[in-house]
Amino acid sequence: MNDRLREALALKYKGIIASAEVNIRVYLNNPVGIGEHADIVGAIDEQIEIAVNAQEKLDYIKSLSYT
């Protein structure tokens, strides 16, 4: 995988992580403002799963050897 592709993937995964983190902060700071989510704990858990999945992918592409 060339450097540009690796960097593009890294940016994609970092964006997914940032988005999930913002969503978690909104759920924690304004839970009553999120009317469509009756299960706030479940919604936060879903965002954590999204962030963890993206972080695992980011870690994986960083670990690849390019020799």
mmCIF file of the N, C-alpha and C atoms, coordinates in Angstrom:
data_MODEL
# 
_entry.id   MODEL 
# 
loop_
_atom_site.group_PDB 
_atom_site.id 
_atom_site.type_symbol 
_atom_site.label_atom_id 
_atom_site.label_alt_id 
_atom_site.label_comp_id 
_atom_site.label_asym_id 
_atom_site.label_entity_id 
_atom_site.label_seq_id 
_atom_site.pdbx_PDB_ins_code 
_atom_site.Cartn_x 
_atom_site.Cartn_y 
_atom_site.Cartn_z 
_atom_site.occupancy 
_atom_site.B_iso_or_equiv 
_atom_site.pdbx_formal_charge 
_atom_site.auth_seq_id 
_atom_site.auth_comp_id 
_atom_site.auth_asym_id 
_atom_site.auth_atom_id 
_atom_site.pdbx_PDB_model_num 
ATOM 1   N N  . MET A 1 1  ? 0.866   -1.176 0.000  1.00 0.00 ? 1  MET A N  1 
ATOM 2   C CA . MET A 1 1  ? 0.000   0.000  0.000  1.00 0.00 ? 1  MET A CA 1 
ATOM 3   C C  . MET A 1 1  ? 0.902   1.226  0.000  1.00 0.00 ? 1  MET A C  1 
ATOM 4   N N  . ASN A 1 2  ? 0.655   2.135  -0.923 1.00 0.00 ? 2  ASN A N  1 
ATOM 5   C CA . ASN A 1 2  ? 1.528   3.307  -0.959 1.00 0.00 ? 2  ASN A CA 1 
ATOM 6   C C  . ASN A 1 2  ? 1.146   4.304  0.132  1.00 0.00 ? 2  ASN A C  1 
ATOM 7   N N  . ASP A 1 3  ? 2.020   5.267  0.321  1.00 0.00 ? 3  ASP A N  1 
ATOM 8   C CA . ASP A 1 3  ? 1.848   6.226  1.425  1.00 0.00 ? 3  ASP A CA 1 
ATOM 9   C C  . ASP A 1 3  ? 0.572   7.056  1.309  1.00 0.00 ? 3  ASP A C  1 
ATOM 10  N N  . ARG A 1 4  ? 0.201   7.438  0.087  1.00 0.00 ? 4  ARG A N  1 
ATOM 11  C CA . ARG A 1 4  ? -1.002  8.266  -0.086 1.00 0.00 ? 4  ARG A CA 1 
ATOM 12  C C  . ARG A 1 4  ? -2.268  7.490  0.265  1.00 0.00 ? 4  ARG A C  1 
ATOM 13  N N  . LEU A 1 5  ? -2.325  6.239  -0.118 1.00 0.00 ? 5  LEU A N  1 
ATOM 14  C CA . LEU A 1 5  ? -3.480  5.411  0.228  1.00 0.00 ? 5  LEU A CA 1 
ATOM 15  C C  . LEU A 1 5  ? -3.553  5.195  1.740  1.00 0.00 ? 5  LEU A C  1 
ATOM 16  N N  . ARG A 1 6  ? -2.410  4.922  2.324  1.00 0.00 ? 6  ARG A N  1 
ATOM 17  C CA . ARG A 1 6  ? -2.362  4.720  3.779  1.00 0.00 ? 6  ARG A CA 1 
ATOM 18  C C  . ARG A 1 6  ? -2.806  5.975  4.521  1.00 0.00 ? 6  ARG A C  1 
ATOM 19  N N  . GLU A 1 7  ? -2.336  7.132  4.066  1.00 0.00 ? 7  GLU A N  1 
ATOM 20  C CA . GLU A 1 7  ? -2.725  8.388  4.711  1.00 0.00 ? 7  GLU A CA 1 
ATOM 21  C C  . GLU A 1 7  ? -4.215  8.672  4.529  1.00 0.00 ? 7  GLU A C  1 
ATOM 22  N N  . ALA A 1 8  ? -4.746  8.362  3.347  1.00 0.00 ? 8  ALA A N  1 
ATOM 23  C CA . ALA A 1 8  ? -6.180  8.565  3.107  1.00 0.00 ? 8  ALA A CA 1 
ATOM 24  C C  . ALA A 1 8  ? -7.014  7.684  4.038  1.00 0.00 ? 8  ALA A C  1 
ATOM 25  N N  . LEU A 1 9  ? -6.603  6.447  4.197  1.00 0.00 ? 9  LEU A N  1 
ATOM 26  C CA . LEU A 1 9  ? -7.323  5.556  5.119  1.00 0.00 ? 9  LEU A CA 1 
ATOM 27  C C  . LEU A 1 9  ? -7.203  6.055  6.557  1.00 0.00 ? 9  LEU A C  1 
ATOM 28  N N  . ALA A 1 10 ? -6.014  6.498  6.940  1.00 0.00 ? 10 ALA A N  1 
ATOM 29  C CA . ALA A 1 10 ? -5.816  7.007  8.298  1.00 0.00 ? 10 ALA A CA 1 
ATOM 30  C C  . ALA A 1 10 ? -6.724  8.200  8.558  1.00 0.00 ? 10 ALA A C  1 
ATOM 31  N N  . LEU A 1 11 ? -6.820  9.104  7.594  1.00 0.00 ? 11 LEU A N  1 
ATOM 32  C CA . LEU A 1 11 ? -7.695  10.265 7.755  1.00 0.00 ? 11 LEU A CA 1 
ATOM 33  C C  . LEU A 1 11 ? -9.160  9.852  7.857  1.00 0.00 ? 11 LEU A C  1 
ATOM 34  N N  . LYS A 1 12 ? -9.557  8.882  7.062  1.00 0.00 ? 12 LYS A N  1 
ATOM 35  C CA . LYS A 1 12 ? -10.934 8.376  7.126  1.00 0.00 ? 12 LYS A CA 1 
ATOM 36  C C  . LYS A 1 12 ? -11.236 7.835  8.515  1.00 0.00 ? 12 LYS A C  1 
ATOM 37  N N  . TYR A 1 13 ? -10.354 6.978  9.033  1.00 0.00 ? 13 TYR A N  1 
ATOM 38  C CA . TYR A 1 13 ? -10.592 6.386  10.353 1.00 0.00 ? 13 TYR A CA 1 
ATOM 39  C C  . TYR A 1 13 ? -10.540 7.425  11.458 1.00 0.00 ? 13 TYR A C  1 
ATOM 40  N N  . LYS A 1 14 ? -9.641  8.397  11.359 1.00 0.00 ? 14 LYS A N  1 
ATOM 41  C CA . LYS A 1 14 ? -9.582  9.475  12.358 1.00 0.00 ? 14 LYS A CA 1 
ATOM 42  C C  . LYS A 1 14 ? -10.866 10.295 12.346 1.00 0.00 ? 14 LYS A C  1 
ATOM 43  N N  . GLY A 1 15 ? -11.428 10.517 11.165 1.00 0.00 ? 15 GLY A N  1 
ATOM 44  C CA . GLY A 1 15 ? -12.695 11.241 11.060 1.00 0.00 ? 15 GLY A CA 1 
ATOM 45  C C  . GLY A 1 15 ? -13.847 10.480 11.696 1.00 0.00 ? 15 GLY A C  1 
ATOM 46  N N  . ILE A 1 16 ? -13.884 9.181  11.474 1.00 0.00 ? 16 ILE A N  1 
ATOM 47  C CA . ILE A 1 16 ? -14.924 8.344  12.085 1.00 0.00 ? 16 ILE A CA 1 
ATOM 48  C C  . ILE A 1 16 ? -14.812 8.397  13.607 1.00 0.00 ? 16 ILE A C  1 
ATOM 49  N N  . ILE A 1 17 ? -13.591 8.308  14.115 1.00 0.00 ? 17 ILE A N  1 
ATOM 50  C CA . ILE A 1 17 ? -13.367 8.361  15.563 1.00 0.00 ? 17 ILE A CA 1 
ATOM 51  C C  . ILE A 1 17 ? -13.805 9.715  16.113 1.00 0.00 ? 17 ILE A C  1 
ATOM 52  N N  . ALA A 1 18 ? -13.430 10.789 15.450 1.00 0.00 ? 18 ALA A N  1 
ATOM 53  C CA . ALA A 1 18 ? -13.798 12.132 15.916 1.00 0.00 ? 18 ALA A CA 1 
ATOM 54  C C  . ALA A 1 18 ? -15.315 12.299 15.929 1.00 0.00 ? 18 ALA A C  1 
ATOM 55  N N  . SER A 1 19 ? -15.976 11.814 14.904 1.00 0.00 ? 19 SER A N  1 
ATOM 56  C CA . SER A 1 19 ? -17.438 11.909 14.826 1.00 0.00 ? 19 SER A CA 1 
ATOM 57  C C  . SER A 1 19 ? -18.099 11.136 15.969 1.00 0.00 ? 19 SER A C  1 
ATOM 58  N N  . ALA A 1 20 ? -17.629 9.940  16.227 1.00 0.00 ? 20 ALA A N  1 
ATOM 59  C CA . ALA A 1 20 ? -18.192 9.134  17.317 1.00 0.00 ? 20 ALA A CA 1 
ATOM 60  C C  . ALA A 1 20 ? -17.961 9.814  18.661 1.00 0.00 ? 20 ALA A C  1 
ATOM 61  N N  . GLU A 1 21 ? -16.782 10.392 18.859 1.00 0.00 ? 21 GLU A N  1 
ATOM 62  C CA . GLU A 1 21 ? -16.486 11.073 20.123 1.00 0.00 ? 21 GLU A CA 1 
ATOM 63  C C  . GLU A 1 21 ? -17.400 12.277 20.330 1.00 0.00 ? 21 GLU A C  1 
ATOM 64  N N  . VAL A 1 22 ? -17.663 13.030 19.273 1.00 0.00 ? 22 VAL A N  1 
ATOM 65  C CA . VAL A 1 22 ? -18.575 14.173 19.383 1.00 0.00 ? 22 VAL A CA 1 
ATOM 66  C C  . VAL A 1 22 ? -19.981 13.681 19.725 1.00 0.00 ? 22 VAL A C  1 
ATOM 67  N N  . ASN A 1 23 ? -20.431 12.630 19.061 1.00 0.00 ? 23 ASN A N  1 
ATOM 68  C CA . ASN A 1 23 ? -21.752 12.074 19.356 1.00 0.00 ? 23 ASN A CA 1 
ATOM 69  C C  . ASN A 1 23 ? -21.855 11.644 20.819 1.00 0.00 ? 23 ASN A C  1 
ATOM 70  N N  . ILE A 1 24 ? -20.815 11.008 21.327 1.00 0.00 ? 24 ILE A N  1 
ATOM 71  C CA . ILE A 1 24 ? -20.813 10.575 22.732 1.00 0.00 ? 24 ILE A CA 1 
ATOM 72  C C  . ILE A 1 24 ? -20.913 11.785 23.650 1.00 0.00 ? 24 ILE A C  1 
ATOM 73  N N  . ARG A 1 25 ? -20.157 12.843 23.346 1.00 0.00 ? 25 ARG A N  1 
ATOM 74  C CA . ARG A 1 25 ? -20.227 14.051 24.181 1.00 0.00 ? 25 ARG A CA 1 
ATOM 75  C C  . ARG A 1 25 ? -21.622 14.653 24.167 1.00 0.00 ? 25 ARG A C  1 
ATOM 76  N N  . VAL A 1 26 ? -22.272 14.665 23.010 1.00 0.00 ? 26 VAL A N  1 
ATOM 77  C CA . VAL A 1 26 ? -23.632 15.199 22.921 1.00 0.00 ? 26 VAL A CA 1 
ATOM 78  C C  . VAL A 1 26 ? -24.568 14.354 23.765 1.00 0.00 ? 26 VAL A C  1 
ATOM 79  N N  . TYR A 1 27 ? -24.475 13.035 23.639 1.00 0.00 ? 27 TYR A N  1 
ATOM 80  C CA . TYR A 1 27 ? -25.340 12.150 24.434 1.00 0.00 ? 27 TYR A CA 1 
ATOM 81  C C  . TYR A 1 27 ? -25.127 12.363 25.930 1.00 0.00 ? 27 TYR A C  1 
ATOM 82  N N  . LEU A 1 28 ? -23.870 12.550 26.340 1.00 0.00 ? 28 LEU A N  1 
ATOM 83  C CA . LEU A 1 28 ? -23.578 12.717 27.767 1.00 0.00 ? 28 LEU A CA 1 
ATOM 84  C C  . LEU A 1 28 ? -24.007 14.086 28.292 1.00 0.00 ? 28 LEU A C  1 
ATOM 85  N N  . ASN A 1 29 ? -23.843 15.120 27.477 1.00 0.00 ? 29 ASN A N  1 
ATOM 86  C CA . ASN A 1 29 ? -24.130 16.474 27.945 1.00 0.00 ? 29 ASN A CA 1 
ATOM 87  C C  . ASN A 1 29 ? -25.565 16.927 27.706 1.00 0.00 ? 29 ASN A C  1 
ATOM 88  N N  . ASN A 1 30 ? -26.261 16.333 26.725 1.00 0.00 ? 30 ASN A N  1 
ATOM 89  C CA . ASN A 1 30 ? -27.617 16.752 26.386 1.00 0.00 ? 30 ASN A CA 1 
ATOM 90  C C  . ASN A 1 30 ? -28.534 15.560 26.109 1.00 0.00 ? 30 ASN A C  1 
ATOM 91  N N  . PRO A 1 31 ? -28.640 14.631 27.010 1.00 0.00 ? 31 PRO A N  1 
ATOM 92  C CA . PRO A 1 31 ? -29.418 13.422 26.711 1.00 0.00 ? 31 PRO A CA 1 
ATOM 93  C C  . PRO A 1 31 ? -30.896 13.690 26.438 1.00 0.00 ? 31 PRO A C  1 
ATOM 94  N N  . VAL A 1 32 ? -31.481 14.718 27.018 1.00 0.00 ? 32 VAL A N  1 
ATOM 95  C CA . VAL A 1 32 ? -32.899 15.001 26.783 1.00 0.00 ? 32 VAL A CA 1 
ATOM 96  C C  . VAL A 1 32 ? -33.132 15.600 25.402 1.00 0.00 ? 32 VAL A C  1 
ATOM 97  N N  . GLY A 1 33 ? -32.091 16.133 24.791 1.00 0.00 ? 33 GLY A N  1 
ATOM 98  C CA . GLY A 1 33 ? -32.222 16.715 23.469 1.00 0.00 ? 33 GLY A CA 1 
ATOM 99  C C  . GLY A 1 33 ? -32.165 15.703 22.341 1.00 0.00 ? 33 GLY A C  1 
ATOM 100 N N  . ILE A 1 34 ? -31.967 14.453 22.685 1.00 0.00 ? 34 ILE A N  1 
ATOM 101 C CA . ILE A 1 34 ? -31.861 13.401 21.680 1.00 0.00 ? 34 ILE A CA 1 
ATOM 102 C C  . ILE A 1 34 ? -33.128 12.560 21.746 1.00 0.00 ? 34 ILE A C  1 
ATOM 103 N N  . GLY A 1 35 ? -34.193 13.085 21.185 1.00 0.00 ? 35 GLY A N  1 
ATOM 104 C CA . GLY A 1 35 ? -35.506 12.464 21.294 1.00 0.00 ? 35 GLY A CA 1 
ATOM 105 C C  . GLY A 1 35 ? -35.635 11.109 20.656 1.00 0.00 ? 35 GLY A C  1 
ATOM 106 N N  . GLU A 1 36 ? -34.931 10.862 19.547 1.00 0.00 ? 36 GLU A N  1 
ATOM 107 C CA . GLU A 1 36 ? -35.094 9.589  18.855 1.00 0.00 ? 36 GLU A CA 1 
ATOM 108 C C  . GLU A 1 36 ? -34.359 8.439  19.530 1.00 0.00 ? 36 GLU A C  1 
ATOM 109 N N  . HIS A 1 37 ? -33.576 8.726  20.565 1.00 0.00 ? 37 HIS A N  1 
ATOM 110 C CA . HIS A 1 37 ? -32.835 7.683  21.267 1.00 0.00 ? 37 HIS A CA 1 
ATOM 111 C C  . HIS A 1 37 ? -33.383 7.499  22.676 1.00 0.00 ? 37 HIS A C  1 
ATOM 112 N N  . ALA A 1 38 ? -34.309 6.567  22.816 1.00 0.00 ? 38 ALA A N  1 
ATOM 113 C CA . ALA A 1 38 ? -34.848 6.287  24.145 1.00 0.00 ? 38 ALA A CA 1 
ATOM 114 C C  . ALA A 1 38 ? -33.815 5.570  24.998 1.00 0.00 ? 38 ALA A C  1 
ATOM 115 N N  . ASP A 1 39 ? -32.922 4.829  24.365 1.00 0.00 ? 39 ASP A N  1 
ATOM 116 C CA . ASP A 1 39 ? -31.886 4.074  25.070 1.00 0.00 ? 39 ASP A CA 1 
ATOM 117 C C  . ASP A 1 39 ? -30.550 4.801  24.899 1.00 0.00 ? 39 ASP A C  1 
ATOM 118 N N  . ILE A 1 40 ? -30.294 5.767  25.764 1.00 0.00 ? 40 ILE A N  1 
ATOM 119 C CA . ILE A 1 40 ? -29.078 6.566  25.678 1.00 0.00 ? 40 ILE A CA 1 
ATOM 120 C C  . ILE A 1 40 ? -27.838 5.694  25.872 1.00 0.00 ? 40 ILE A C  1 
ATOM 121 N N  . VAL A 1 41 ? -27.900 4.763  26.813 1.00 0.00 ? 41 VAL A N  1 
ATOM 122 C CA . VAL A 1 41 ? -26.761 3.872  27.061 1.00 0.00 ? 41 VAL A CA 1 
ATOM 123 C C  . VAL A 1 41 ? -26.457 3.069  25.797 1.00 0.00 ? 41 VAL A C  1 
ATOM 124 N N  . GLY A 1 42 ? -27.489 2.553  25.161 1.00 0.00 ? 42 GLY A N  1 
ATOM 125 C CA . GLY A 1 42 ? -27.299 1.794  23.930 1.00 0.00 ? 42 GLY A CA 1 
ATOM 126 C C  . GLY A 1 42 ? -26.727 2.654  22.815 1.00 0.00 ? 42 GLY A C  1 
ATOM 127 N N  . ALA A 1 43 ? -27.186 3.900  22.723 1.00 0.00 ? 43 ALA A N  1 
ATOM 128 C CA . ALA A 1 43 ? -26.686 4.811  21.697 1.00 0.00 ? 43 ALA A CA 1 
ATOM 129 C C  . ALA A 1 43 ? -25.207 5.140  21.926 1.00 0.00 ? 43 ALA A C  1 
ATOM 130 N N  . ILE A 1 44 ? -24.833 5.353  23.177 1.00 0.00 ? 44 ILE A N  1 
ATOM 131 C CA . ILE A 1 44 ? -23.430 5.615  23.505 1.00 0.00 ? 44 ILE A CA 1 
ATOM 132 C C  . ILE A 1 44 ? -22.585 4.381  23.206 1.00 0.00 ? 44 ILE A C  1 
ATOM 133 N N  . ASP A 1 45 ? -23.096 3.214  23.577 1.00 0.00 ? 45 ASP A N  1 
ATOM 134 C CA . ASP A 1 45 ? -22.381 1.966  23.316 1.00 0.00 ? 45 ASP A CA 1 
ATOM 135 C C  . ASP A 1 45 ? -22.152 1.773  21.816 1.00 0.00 ? 45 ASP A C  1 
ATOM 136 N N  . GLU A 1 46 ? -23.141 2.110  21.025 1.00 0.00 ? 46 GLU A N  1 
ATOM 137 C CA . GLU A 1 46 ? -23.012 2.000  19.564 1.00 0.00 ? 46 GLU A CA 1 
ATOM 138 C C  . GLU A 1 46 ? -21.896 2.905  19.047 1.00 0.00 ? 46 GLU A C  1 
ATOM 139 N N  . GLN A 1 47 ? -21.816 4.124  19.568 1.00 0.00 ? 47 GLN A N  1 
ATOM 140 C CA . GLN A 1 47 ? -20.767 5.057  19.152 1.00 0.00 ? 47 GLN A CA 1 
ATOM 141 C C  . GLN A 1 47 ? -19.387 4.578  19.597 1.00 0.00 ? 47 GLN A C  1 
ATOM 142 N N  . ILE A 1 48 ? -19.319 3.982  20.786 1.00 0.00 ? 48 ILE A N  1 
ATOM 143 C CA . ILE A 1 48 ? -18.049 3.427  21.260 1.00 0.00 ? 48 ILE A CA 1 
ATOM 144 C C  . ILE A 1 48 ? -17.606 2.298  20.335 1.00 0.00 ? 48 ILE A C  1 
ATOM 145 N N  . GLU A 1 49 ? -18.534 1.461  19.944 1.00 0.00 ? 49 GLU A N  1 
ATOM 146 C CA . GLU A 1 49 ? -18.210 0.358  19.030 1.00 0.00 ? 49 GLU A CA 1 
ATOM 147 C C  . GLU A 1 49 ? -17.688 0.894  17.694 1.00 0.00 ? 49 GLU A C  1 
ATOM 148 N N  . ILE A 1 50 ? -18.305 1.936  17.186 1.00 0.00 ? 50 ILE A N  1 
ATOM 149 C CA . ILE A 1 50 ? -17.858 2.554  15.932 1.00 0.00 ? 50 ILE A CA 1 
ATOM 150 C C  . ILE A 1 50 ? -16.429 3.090  16.089 1.00 0.00 ? 50 ILE A C  1 
ATOM 151 N N  . ALA A 1 51 ? -16.169 3.795  17.186 1.00 0.00 ? 51 ALA A N  1 
ATOM 152 C CA . ALA A 1 51 ? -14.842 4.370  17.415 1.00 0.00 ? 51 ALA A CA 1 
ATOM 153 C C  . ALA A 1 51 ? -13.782 3.288  17.593 1.00 0.00 ? 51 ALA A C  1 
ATOM 154 N N  . VAL A 1 52 ? -14.107 2.251  18.345 1.00 0.00 ? 52 VAL A N  1 
ATOM 155 C CA . VAL A 1 52 ? -13.149 1.165  18.581 1.00 0.00 ? 52 VAL A CA 1 
ATOM 156 C C  . VAL A 1 52 ? -12.829 0.443  17.275 1.00 0.00 ? 52 VAL A C  1 
ATOM 157 N N  . ASN A 1 53 ? -13.832 0.194  16.464 1.00 0.00 ? 53 ASN A N  1 
ATOM 158 C CA . ASN A 1 53 ? -13.625 -0.462 15.179 1.00 0.00 ? 53 ASN A CA 1 
ATOM 159 C C  . ASN A 1 53 ? -12.697 0.364  14.299 1.00 0.00 ? 53 ASN A C  1 
ATOM 160 N N  . ALA A 1 54 ? -12.935 1.659  14.219 1.00 0.00 ? 54 ALA A N  1 
ATOM 161 C CA . ALA A 1 54 ? -12.083 2.536  13.419 1.00 0.00 ? 54 ALA A CA 1 
ATOM 162 C C  . ALA A 1 54 ? -10.669 2.603  13.981 1.00 0.00 ? 54 ALA A C  1 
ATOM 163 N N  . GLN A 1 55 ? -10.546 2.619  15.316 1.00 0.00 ? 55 GLN A N  1 
ATOM 164 C CA . GLN A 1 55 ? -9.219  2.662  15.938 1.00 0.00 ? 55 GLN A CA 1 
ATOM 165 C C  . GLN A 1 55 ? -8.439  1.387  15.644 1.00 0.00 ? 55 GLN A C  1 
ATOM 166 N N  . GLU A 1 56 ? -9.111  0.248  15.662 1.00 0.00 ? 56 GLU A N  1 
ATOM 167 C CA . GLU A 1 56 ? -8.448  -1.016 15.340 1.00 0.00 ? 56 GLU A CA 1 
ATOM 168 C C  . GLU A 1 56 ? -7.942  -1.004 13.893 1.00 0.00 ? 56 GLU A C  1 
ATOM 169 N N  . LYS A 1 57 ? -8.742  -0.474 12.985 1.00 0.00 ? 57 LYS A N  1 
ATOM 170 C CA . LYS A 1 57 ? -8.322  -0.379 11.590 1.00 0.00 ? 57 LYS A CA 1 
ATOM 171 C C  . LYS A 1 57 ? -7.137  0.575  11.444 1.00 0.00 ? 57 LYS A C  1 
ATOM 172 N N  . LEU A 1 58 ? -7.193  1.691  12.143 1.00 0.00 ? 58 LEU A N  1 
ATOM 173 C CA . LEU A 1 58 ? -6.099  2.654  12.108 1.00 0.00 ? 58 LEU A CA 1 
ATOM 174 C C  . LEU A 1 58 ? -4.811  2.021  12.634 1.00 0.00 ? 58 LEU A C  1 
ATOM 175 N N  . ASP A 1 59 ? -4.914  1.324  13.757 1.00 0.00 ? 59 ASP A N  1 
ATOM 176 C CA . ASP A 1 59 ? -3.744  0.639  14.321 1.00 0.00 ? 59 ASP A CA 1 
ATOM 177 C C  . ASP A 1 59 ? -3.187  -0.399 13.346 1.00 0.00 ? 59 ASP A C  1 
ATOM 178 N N  . TYR A 1 60 ? -4.088  -1.102 12.680 1.00 0.00 ? 60 TYR A N  1 
ATOM 179 C CA . TYR A 1 60 ? -3.659  -2.142 11.746 1.00 0.00 ? 60 TYR A CA 1 
ATOM 180 C C  . TYR A 1 60 ? -2.880  -1.546 10.583 1.00 0.00 ? 60 TYR A C  1 
ATOM 181 N N  . ILE A 1 61 ? -3.403  -0.498 9.957  1.00 0.00 ? 61 ILE A N  1 
ATOM 182 C CA . ILE A 1 61 ? -2.663  0.055  8.807  1.00 0.00 ? 61 ILE A CA 1 
ATOM 183 C C  . ILE A 1 61 ? -1.336  0.668  9.237  1.00 0.00 ? 61 ILE A C  1 
ATOM 184 N N  . LYS A 1 62 ? -1.263  1.152  10.468 1.00 0.00 ? 62 LYS A N  1 
ATOM 185 C CA . LYS A 1 62 ? 0.005   1.689  10.967 1.00 0.00 ? 62 LYS A CA 1 
ATOM 186 C C  . LYS A 1 62 ? 1.021   0.587  11.212 1.00 0.00 ? 62 LYS A C  1 
ATOM 187 N N  . SER A 1 63 ? 0.539   -0.635 11.463 1.00 0.00 ? 63 SER A N  1 
ATOM 188 C CA . SER A 1 63 ? 1.435   -1.744 11.778 1.00 0.00 ? 63 SER A CA 1 
ATOM 189 C C  . SER A 1 63 ? 1.959   -2.464 10.539 1.00 0.00 ? 63 SER A C  1 
ATOM 190 N N  . LEU A 1 64 ? 1.386   -2.177 9.377  1.00 0.00 ? 64 LEU A N  1 
ATOM 191 C CA . LEU A 1 64 ? 1.810   -2.881 8.159  1.00 0.00 ? 64 LEU A CA 1 
ATOM 192 C C  . LEU A 1 64 ? 3.235   -2.514 7.802  1.00 0.00 ? 64 LEU A C  1 
ATOM 193 N N  . SER A 1 65 ? 3.980   -3.516 7.357  1.00 0.00 ? 65 SER A N  1 
ATOM 194 C CA . SER A 1 65 ? 5.341   -3.313 6.911  1.00 0.00 ? 65 SER A CA 1 
ATOM 195 C C  . SER A 1 65 ? 5.339   -2.993 5.417  1.00 0.00 ? 65 SER A C  1 
ATOM 196 N N  . TYR A 1 66 ? 6.120   -2.016 5.014  1.00 0.00 ? 66 TYR A N  1 
ATOM 197 C CA . TYR A 1 66 ? 6.151   -1.592 3.623  1.00 0.00 ? 66 TYR A CA 1 
ATOM 198 C C  . TYR A 1 66 ? 7.500   -1.801 2.979  1.00 0.00 ? 66 TYR A C  1 
ATOM 199 N N  . THR A 1 67 ? 8.127   -2.913 3.265  1.00 0.00 ? 67 THR A N  1 
ATOM 200 C CA . THR A 1 67 ? 9.446   -3.181 2.674  1.00 0.00 ? 67 THR A CA 1 
ATOM 201 C C  . THR A 1 67 ? 9.338   -3.978 1.409  1.00 0.00 ? 67 THR A C  1 
# 
